[in-house]
Amino acid sequence: MKNLIKLLSLLTVAGMILTSCEGPMGPAGKDGADGAAGANGKDANETCKECHNPTTVDAVAVQFEFSKHSYGEAAFEEAGNTGCTPCHTQEAFRYVCANNIPATFTLGSNGKYSNNYATIDTKALGEIGCFTCHSNLHTTFQGTDFSPLTWTAAVSMTMWKGNKSINLTQDGGMSNLCVKCHQPRPLTTSTSLSNGDVVDYAGLASSPTAVFYDNVVGNAAPNKVIPSYRTHVHYGTVGAVYAGQGGVQFTGSQTYANSTHTTAASCQDCHMATITGRAGGHTFTAEGNFKSCNTTGCHSSPITSSSTTFWTVPRAEIKALLSSLATKINSVGSGPKILHTDASSESNLWYGHTTENYDGYLDIYDPSSNPAGAYRNPAPANSWTQPQKDANALLPIFPTLKNVVMGSMINFQFCLREYSLGIHNYKYTKALLQNSIDALTAAGI
């Protein structure tokens, strides 16, 4: 213990000696040179508000809620279908655009054609949204991300196996984005009775009296297409009509030409005009909104819903031609109309566009989609129940169709489903309808 006390004492004394040896603090030295300035940080909230504010993205989002691109159910119904989703879902559309998937058909080793315009399984989904058309959003987080659009180049038409294309160059090709989806789908031959190739429209027009479908043969070769309720060119015909392509061009009293809209206007001019009510902007609806017609300098006098020269008269004329053509087509039947009618303004998108409210389908029995069909289905499915097959057998046989009738049916669907009653391209629409009527008359129908 004594030794420990001595050791602590020595340490204490030593500490005092050392402390007493420290002199006064000298003056502070000069500051060193400043280091290089670091990169400015970003305030994420402020960057977002450049676009996400009441007058820009927020307003567009509200408008988009009124667009059929938003509330349509096709994205859910077609999810997983690699052939349909390029026009019905976001990821599939972005995939075919990014990879420039061709709208061609390939002949396989089995002797059957397949459509190359398709996505892959992992991309066959997604609701249509902002990133569908504006594929560069959230890249730099600046206003420039709104462009370029996902697609502005020429559009190969799948209905022509990519041998023809549409290129609407006005407004930097913005309309090509719309046409990429709003085009007819190809009408193909049966893969069981034929090779699945696209129906030859030129052949329909050049040989109008040749037999296209023989009802005596029915569901067997040499028939290549078996008529059904859904024998049609789908719904998106407007892009082809607008460009003046895609119809069966029979020879007749009318010359095939295009209206001024085809080269002087863009889809955006009318469908994205300054918003009025629930039309314009990102609703993509033009119905009832004439602002663009009256602000772009295209028309010398204002266009309204009562204007005669550029609205009521041409629409009434096209409606009358559609109704007249339908009457001609129906006359080849054995009593019931062969064109399907639907008197519901909710289920029939083209309600009121013809006297009889046709919807573009054929009135052929199908237990699922057309259980009240007027004509016998030539190809009952194996999945049908026996009562369904019995009900089908009691119906009148669907008539034989000549090329001129089949081509006229295509033109009828084509011109009905472009929806505007000729406003998109009045001259081309009128020529298709009138020349179909002329060709049917010349064929004795």
Secondary structure as GFF3:
##gff-version 3
##sequence-region A 1 445
A	DSSP	alpha_helix	2	21	.	.	.	ID=ss1
A	DSSP	alpha_helix	44	49	.	.	.	ID=ss2
A	DSSP	alpha_helix	57	64	.	.	.	ID=ss3
A	DSSP	alpha_helix	68	71	.	.	.	ID=ss4
A	DSSP	alpha_helix	74	77	.	.	.	ID=ss5
A	DSSP	alpha_helix	85	88	.	.	.	ID=ss6
A	DSSP	alpha_helix	90	98	.	.	.	ID=ss7
A	DSSP	beta_strand	105	107	.	.	.	ID=ss8
A	DSSP	beta_strand	113	115	.	.	.	ID=ss9
A	DSSP	three_ten_helix	121	123	.	.	.	ID=ss10
A	DSSP	alpha_helix	130	133	.	.	.	ID=ss11
A	DSSP	three_ten_helix	143	146	.	.	.	ID=ss12
A	DSSP	beta_strand	155	156	.	.	.	ID=ss13
A	DSSP	three_ten_helix	158	160	.	.	.	ID=ss14
A	DSSP	beta_strand	165	166	.	.	.	ID=ss15
A	DSSP	alpha_helix	170	179	.	.	.	ID=ss16
A	DSSP	alpha_helix	201	206	.	.	.	ID=ss17
A	DSSP	beta_strand	211	213	.	.	.	ID=ss18
A	DSSP	alpha_helix	238	243	.	.	.	ID=ss19
A	DSSP	alpha_helix	261	264	.	.	.	ID=ss20
A	DSSP	alpha_helix	267	271	.	.	.	ID=ss21
A	DSSP	three_ten_helix	281	283	.	.	.	ID=ss22
A	DSSP	alpha_helix	291	295	.	.	.	ID=ss23
A	DSSP	pi_helix	308	312	.	.	.	ID=ss24
A	DSSP	alpha_helix	313	330	.	.	.	ID=ss25
A	DSSP	beta_strand	339	341	.	.	.	ID=ss26
A	DSSP	beta_strand	358	362	.	.	.	ID=ss27
A	DSSP	alpha_helix	386	393	.	.	.	ID=ss28
A	DSSP	beta_strand	401	402	.	.	.	ID=ss29
A	DSSP	alpha_helix	403	416	.	.	.	ID=ss30
A	DSSP	alpha_helix	426	442	.	.	.	ID=ss31
###
